[in-house]
Amino acid sequence: MKALVRTVSGTFAVDLETEEVDEEEQELEPATVAVELPRVVAAAASGSTVVAVVDRRPPLAISNDAGRTWREAGGGLPPGFAIAVDDVNPDLMLFAGRNRLFFSENGGVFWRALVLELPDIEAVALVGSGLAFGQGGTP
């Protein structure tokens, strides 16, 4: 599975298994997801799963019922700037801190930090079994 990562220095393709980075020619323009929570920085959705990056600790709110109920997640994550949820498998999530990526394969319960560091991250997308976007504000 790969990720597209838009940064202040351009868009990069990141292989989530090998953590290899390539510069991408295409632009990443994420769709916006409306979430009625306070202090939302970014949001992404896949089916009834909605994930919001919020400006507080922990930095994630996750809903599995299209936003009717929410649970906090990501207690060990840094402040967030963007999020992506796989369109086919909503258990696959990509969270972006200022310059680091974190990947979850179990719906946001556990997160794996990628070793690589990128310039300030603005948006992320998962590319593989499906395509889902999450956009954050400019830091």
C-alpha positions, 0 to 999 in steps of 0.5 A, a space after each residue: 500500500 502506498 500513501 500520497 503526502 502533500 507537503 510544503 515542498 511538493 507531493 511525495 509517494 511513500 511505500 508504507 511497507 518499505 518506507 521508500 519515498 518518491 517525488 510525485 508529479 500529480 497534485 493531491 487535492 483531498 475532498 473535505 468531510 464535514 464533521 460537527 465537532 469542536 476544534 477539528 483540524 482535518 477529517 476523512 471518512 469511509 462508509 460509516 467510519 469517520 475520523 477527525 483530527 482535533 486540536 487537543 489530546 488525544 488528537 483523534 475522534 473516531 466514529 463507526 456510526 457515521 458521526 452519531 457517537 465518537 470515541 477518543 483515540 491516538 493517546 500516544 500520537 503528536 498533534 495532527 495535521 491530516 488523516 486518511 482512511 482507506 476507501 475499501 478497508 476503513 481499518 487502514 488509517 494514515 495520520 500525519 503529524 507535522 512531519 511524521 506519518 503514523 499508520 494503523 491497520 486496526 481502526 486506530 487502536 494501535 499506530 506504527 510510526 514511519 521512520 522517515 521525516 518529510 517537510 511540513 505535511 498538509 494532506 495525505 491519501 492512501 492509495 492501494 485497495 481504494 483511495 481516501 483523502 484527508 486534509 489538514 490546515 496549513 501549519 
